[in-house]
Amino acid sequence: MKSSEFHNMTDVELAGKLKELKSELFNLRFRHASGQLENPLSIRNCKRNIARVNTEIRSREIKAGKAQN
């Protein structure tokens, strides 16, 4: 996914997406360890999507903090 797609999500949707991506990463790692993973790049893509979601969540936290000051 592109990071612009995460900008349009609500906080609840981002939290759900983060949980979904972490579960997907666990499954990918398990399949990789058992030798059943067809595309090893999918692990990298999943990690990057997790980082994108975390970045968006953190940027919203920072914006909320500045709005309070």
Buried (B, 14 or more C-beta within 10 A) or exposed (E): EEEEEBEEBEEEEBEEBBEEBEEBBEEBEEBBEEEEBEEEEBBEBBEEBBEBBBEBBEEEEEEEEEEEE
